[in-house]
């Protein structure tokens, strides 16, 4: 049995591969499954959700990251931000604090300590703009 953290990391790996290769996330996911790799339900849900909402996620991330465009971000940081932003905006079962903490940990583990601070700052701004129920579309001007 895998933990949510492990499933998030797996989703980040798949989304990172999609980002670096310029391939659709669902195609990368399908390739992993066809090759016999086990991809648990939550990881699949994250990959599919990020892929389905990619333009909206990138617009939100870009609007909340001062001095950075999404395209200029390191691929790993961009991927972590996309997965966490999806959780913040669309995954009602995940508390906001958990989504941010997991993303910061992933950024520190997979990138740099500076990446952890950067991810925390961007996600904190996105979280501030969430509607009162804690989920949903974040206004671009928060």
MARGU-484276 format. One line per field, with one value per atom (N, C-alpha, C): residue number from 1; x, z, y. Coordinates in pm, whole numbers. Layout:
pos <- (NUM; ...)
xx <- (X; ...)
zz <- (Z; ...)
yy <- (Y; ...)
REM end
This chain:
pos <- (1; 1; 1; 2; 2; 2; 3; 3; 3; 4; 4; 4; 5; 5; 5; 6; 6; 6; 7; 7; 7; 8; 8; 8; 9; 9; 9; 10; 10; 10; 11; 11; 11; 12; 12; 12; 13; 13; 13; 14; 14; 14; 15; 15; 15; 16; 16; 16; 17; 17; 17; 18; 18; 18; 19; 19; 19; 20; 20; 20; 21; 21; 21; 22; 22; 22; 23; 23; 23; 24; 24; 24; 25; 25; 25; 26; 26; 26; 27; 27; 27; 28; 28; 28; 29; 29; 29; 30; 30; 30; 31; 31; 31; 32; 32; 32; 33; 33; 33; 34; 34; 34; 35; 35; 35; 36; 36; 36; 37; 37; 37; 38; 38; 38; 39; 39; 39; 40; 40; 40; 41; 41; 41; 42; 42; 42; 43; 43; 43; 44; 44; 44; 45; 45; 45; 46; 46; 46; 47; 47; 47; 48; 48; 48; 49; 49; 49; 50; 50; 50; 51; 51; 51; 52; 52; 52; 53; 53; 53; 54; 54; 54; 55; 55; 55; 56; 56; 56; 57; 57; 57; 58; 58; 58; 59; 59; 59; 60; 60; 60; 61; 61; 61; 62; 62; 62; 63; 63; 63; 64; 64; 64; 65; 65; 65; 66; 66; 66; 67; 67; 67; 68; 68; 68; 69; 69; 69; 70; 70; 70; 71; 71; 71; 72; 72; 72; 73; 73; 73; 74; 74; 74; 75; 75; 75; 76; 76; 76; 77; 77; 77; 78; 78; 78; 79; 79; 79; 80; 80; 80; 81; 81; 81; 82; 82; 82; 83; 83; 83; 84; 84; 84; 85; 85; 85; 86; 86; 86; 87; 87; 87; 88; 88; 88; 89; 89; 89; 90; 90; 90; 91; 91; 91; 92; 92; 92; 93; 93; 93; 94; 94; 94; 95; 95; 95; 96; 96; 96; 97; 97; 97; 98; 98; 98; 99; 99; 99; 100; 100; 100; 101; 101; 101; 102; 102; 102; 103; 103; 103; 104; 104; 104; 105; 105; 105; 106; 106; 106; 107; 107; 107; 108; 108; 108; 109; 109; 109; 110; 110; 110; 111; 111; 111; 112; 112; 112; 113; 113; 113; 114; 114; 114; 115; 115; 115; 116; 116; 116; 117; 117; 117; 118; 118; 118; 119; 119; 119; 120; 120; 120; 121; 121; 121; 122; 122; 122; 123; 123; 123; 124; 124; 124; 125; 125; 125; 126; 126; 126; 127; 127; 127; 128; 128; 128; 129; 129; 129; 130; 130; 130; 131; 131; 131; 132; 132; 132; 133; 133; 133; 134; 134; 134; 135; 135; 135; 136; 136; 136; 137; 137; 137; 138; 138; 138; 139; 139; 139; 140; 140; 140; 141; 141; 141; 142; 142; 142)
xx <- (85; 0; 89; 55; 138; 70; 153; 101; 65; -11; -46; 81; 179; 304; 371; 377; 438; 360; 229; 147; 164; 178; 206; 338; 440; 572; 568; 493; 479; 411; 306; 238; 335; 417; 515; 615; 659; 751; 688; 564; 495; 476; 431; 410; 542; 648; 780; 823; 805; 840; 760; 632; 548; 600; 637; 684; 814; 909; 1041; 1034; 947; 938; 835; 758; 655; 541; 516; 413; 294; 177; 57; 70; 29; 40; -35; -150; -227; -151; -78; 0; 115; 182; 290; 235; 123; 58; 24; -34; -70; 55; 164; 289; 341; 331; 375; 290; 160; 71; 94; 109; 133; 264; 362; 491; 488; 371; 357; 383; 408; 430; 297; 296; 174; 159; 44; 13; -118; -108; -228; -327; -450; -561; -535; -483; -463; -358; -252; -150; -212; -293; -361; -451; -526; -616; -540; -425; -345; -294; -241; -190; -302; -415; -527; -582; -592; -643; -553; -424; -329; -334; -336; -340; -467; -580; -707; -716; -650; -661; -531; -441; -309; -310; -387; -386; -431; -535; -586; -485; -420; -319; -201; -153; -39; -74; -196; -237; -239; -289; -295; -155; -70; 67; 140; 127; 193; 146; 18; -38; 6; 53; 91; 240; 320; 464; 532; 565; 622; 755; 764; 890; 924; 835; 861; 745; 779; 678; 686; 580; 579; 686; 703; 801; 944; 973; 1110; 1142; 1043; 1066; 1138; 1214; 1275; 1163; 1185; 1080; 1028; 1116; 1072; 985; 1024; 945; 809; 810; 685; 592; 649; 569; 511; 592; 543; 432; 452; 350; 220; 231; 110; 32; 101; 33; -31; 42; -11; -124; -112; -218; -345; -330; -447; -514; -433; -490; -559; -496; -555; -688; -692; -806; -919; -886; -986; -1004; -913; -918; -973; -1102; -1169; -1129; -1082; -1047; -911; -833; -699; -702; -669; -663; -555; -581; -490; -349; -340; -210; -132; -202; -137; -82; -161; -115; 10; 12; 129; 248; 231; 341; 404; 320; 371; 447; 399; 467; 602; 607; 734; 834; 789; 878; 928; 840; 880; 980; 955; 1048; 1186; 1191; 1320; 1390; 1313; 1372; 1417; 1341; 1367; 1443; 1447; 1512; 1608; 1580; 1671; 1593; 1665; 1599; 1533; 1599; 1539; 1408; 1403; 1280; 1167; 1201; 1100; 1040; 1126; 1076; 993; 1040; 968; 828; 823; 697; 603; 656; 575; 515; 595; 547; 436; 457; 357; 227; 240; 120; 48; 124; 61; -25; 25; -53; -177; -161; -276; -380; -336; -428; -502; -435; -501; -619; -612; -718; -829; -819; -923; -1055; -1166; -1296; -1310; -1407; -1423; -1432; -1485; -1492; -1358; -1257; -1122; -1086; -1176; -1146; -1213; -1158; -1221; -1129; -1182; -1103; -1048; -921; -853; -849; -891; -882; -737; -714; -577; -516; -595; -546; -580; -490; -518; -442)
zz <- (0; 0; 0; -78; -85; -11; 33; 104; 3; 50; -36; -81; 9; -27; -143; -136; -244; -374; -362; -482; -543; -457; -508; -582; -522; -585; -719; -726; -852; -956; -915; -1007; -1054; -963; -1000; -1101; -1082; -1178; -1316; -1321; -1450; -1514; -1435; -1487; -1527; -1454; -1489; -1625; -1644; -1772; -1884; -1860; -1962; -1993; -1888; -1906; -1986; -1948; -2012; -2156; -2183; -2319; -2405; -2344; -2420; -2461; -2380; -2408; -2316; -2361; -2280; -2159; -2042; -1921; -1927; -1990; -2003; -2088; -2190; -2274; -2196; -2116; -2033; -1932; -1870; -1775; -1842; -1959; -2031; -2060; -2097; -2124; -2000; -1886; -1761; -1732; -1747; -1717; -1815; -1944; -2046; -2022; -1963; -1937; -1811; -1746; -1628; -1496; -1499; -1375; -1305; -1176; -1096; -1069; -1105; -1079; -1000; -868; -783; -823; -776; -816; -789; -672; -640; -733; -764; -857; -996; -1040; -1170; -1170; -1061; -1049; -1057; -991; -997; -1139; -1203; -1339; -1432; -1426; -1513; -1482; -1354; -1315; -1360; -1339; -1383; -1534; -1603; -1750; -1800; -1740; -1783; -1755; -1650; -1607; -1628; -1711; -1725; -1759; -1857; -1887; -1768; -1700; -1584; -1469; -1446; -1341; -1371; -1495; -1531; -1520; -1557; -1545; -1398; -1312; -1170; -1110; -1143; -1092; -1140; -1266; -1322; -1258; -1229; -1169; -1024; -959; -818; -794; -898; -882; -933; -839; -872; -944; -1059; -1132; -1207; -1210; -1279; -1371; -1490; -1575; -1553; -1579; -1561; -1650; -1769; -1863; -1812; -1735; -1684; -1562; -1497; -1375; -1409; -1313; -1329; -1347; -1432; -1464; -1340; -1249; -1128; -1044; -1028; -950; -1014; -1145; -1220; -1202; -1207; -1194; -1053; -952; -813; -794; -846; -834; -904; -1019; -1091; -1011; -959; -882; -757; -685; -561; -590; -694; -730; -766; -835; -865; -735; -640; -512; -440; -440; -372; -435; -566; -636; -663; -672; -719; -632; -547; -471; -331; -317; -192; -73; -95; 17; 78; 13; 62; 130; 260; 328; 265; 264; 204; 264; 396; 462; 421; 403; 363; 221; 131; -8; -12; 64; 64; 128; 244; 312; 225; 161; 75; -45; -101; -215; -174; -59; -12; 13; 76; 101; -31; -128; -258; -326; -321; -384; -319; -187; -117; -150; -154; -181; -326; -419; -561; -628; -564; -625; -523; -473; -380; -262; -156; -44; -91; -182; -237; -308; -373; -441; -340; -225; -121; -77; -59; -19; -131; -254; -369; -381; -375; -385; -272; -151; -36; -59; -110; -133; -237; -349; -456; -409; -347; -302; -190; -105; 0; -60; -166; -234; -301; -362; -424; -318; -207; -99; -42; -34; 16; -72; -199; -292; -307; -233; -243; -186; -239; -184; -40; 34; 175; 200; 104; 127; 106; 66; 56; -77; -171; -301; -411; -528; -642; -718; -811; -900; -821; -842; -775; -874; -831; -920; -958; -1081; -1126; -1052; -1010; -935; -787; -714; -572; -485)
yy <- (-118; 0; 124; 221; 341; 456; 548; 665; 775; 870; 984; 1056; 1067; 1134; 1060; 929; 851; 866; 870; 886; 1025; 1128; 1263; 1264; 1202; 1198; 1127; 1020; 947; 1036; 1106; 1199; 1307; 1358; 1460; 1403; 1279; 1217; 1210; 1167; 1153; 1291; 1387; 1523; 1589; 1561; 1613; 1557; 1427; 1366; 1431; 1453; 1517; 1658; 1732; 1869; 1872; 1788; 1790; 1743; 1648; 1594; 1666; 1756; 1827; 1735; 1634; 1535; 1557; 1522; 1531; 1438; 1484; 1405; 1273; 1273; 1148; 1046; 1092; 1001; 940; 1021; 968; 868; 903; 814; 681; 687; 564; 480; 546; 474; 403; 470; 408; 284; 297; 186; 70; 103; 0; -74; -6; -70; -156; -161; -246; -177; -47; 26; 49; 29; 49; 199; 252; 393; 395; 418; 418; 528; 511; 598; 745; 781; 922; 984; 910; 961; 983; 887; 903; 1025; 1043; 1157; 1289; 1297; 1420; 1446; 1343; 1360; 1404; 1337; 1371; 1510; 1543; 1675; 1788; 1771; 1874; 1888; 1776; 1779; 1848; 1816; 1874; 2024; 2070; 2210; 2289; 2238; 2298; 2447; 2492; 2636; 2722; 2677; 2750; 2749; 2635; 2626; 2717; 2713; 2798; 2946; 2983; 3123; 3165; 3080; 3111; 3119; 3022; 3022; 3148; 3179; 3296; 3426; 3434; 3555; 3573; 3466; 3473; 3455; 3455; 3441; 3567; 3654; 3784; 3770; 3834; 3839; 3711; 3615; 3489; 3455; 3409; 3349; 3198; 3131; 2985; 2921; 2973; 2918; 2931; 3034; 3057; 2973; 2918; 2839; 2709; 2660; 2528; 2426; 2329; 2232; 2161; 2124; 2054; 2147; 2272; 2367; 2390; 2406; 2426; 2306; 2187; 2065; 2053; 2080; 2075; 2178; 2299; 2403; 2364; 2302; 2261; 2157; 2056; 1951; 2009; 2093; 2151; 2249; 2327; 2421; 2346; 2234; 2152; 2107; 2061; 2017; 2133; 2249; 2365; 2406; 2403; 2459; 2358; 2230; 2135; 2010; 1980; 1854; 1881; 1871; 1908; 1822; 1702; 1613; 1647; 1732; 1765; 1902; 1907; 2037; 2127; 2255; 2353; 2339; 2332; 2323; 2198; 2089; 1964; 1978; 2033; 2050; 2136; 2245; 2334; 2265; 2203; 2135; 2027; 1948; 1841; 1897; 2006; 2067; 2125; 2191; 2248; 2135; 2028; 1913; 1855; 1839; 1785; 1876; 2007; 2102; 2095; 2086; 2076; 1945; 1836; 1704; 1690; 1744; 1722; 1835; 1952; 2068; 2128; 2248; 2315; 2371; 2410; 2477; 2606; 2678; 2800; 2768; 2653; 2612; 2592; 2536; 2518; 2650; 2750; 2882; 2945; 2930; 2985; 2922; 2790; 2717; 2759; 2769; 2810; 2949; 3042; 3178; 3183; 3114; 3115; 3049; 2933; 2862; 2937; 3006; 3087; 3197; 3260; 3365; 3308; 3191; 3127; 3093; 3038; 2998; 3119; 3233; 3355; 3395; 3363; 3400; 3298; 3187; 3085; 3137; 3092; 3129; 3076; 3126; 3087; 2937; 2859; 2714; 2646; 2725; 2672; 2610; 2602; 2542; 2621; 2612; 2674; 2765; 2832; 2916; 3035; 3060; 3171; 3287; 3405; 3520; 3548; 3590; 3617; 3734; 3828; 3943; 3923; 3862; 3838; 3934)
REM end
